Amino acid sequence: SASVFPSQKPKSELVRTSLRLLTSSAYRLQSECRKALPAEPSPAPDIQLVTQQVIQCAYDIAKAAKQLVTI
């Protein structure tokens, strides 16, 4: 959010909420993608579950971006 609003905190609650969703979803996406390539000798991840989580994160990122664009 610092690069989007460098000199001030956003005043709109919807902007703050959308930025929080965007940021948290990006962190979750990064975490889920790391799970897809575990270090050996870790047990293999449940790829179907990881895929569902990645899809959900991508959806949340798109939703937050749409909210920001339409404000």
Summary of the structure (lengths in Angstrom):
residues: 71
radius of gyration: 15.4
end to end distance: 15.3
largest distance: 48.2
contacts: 165
relative contact order: 0.18
helix: 66%
strand: 0%
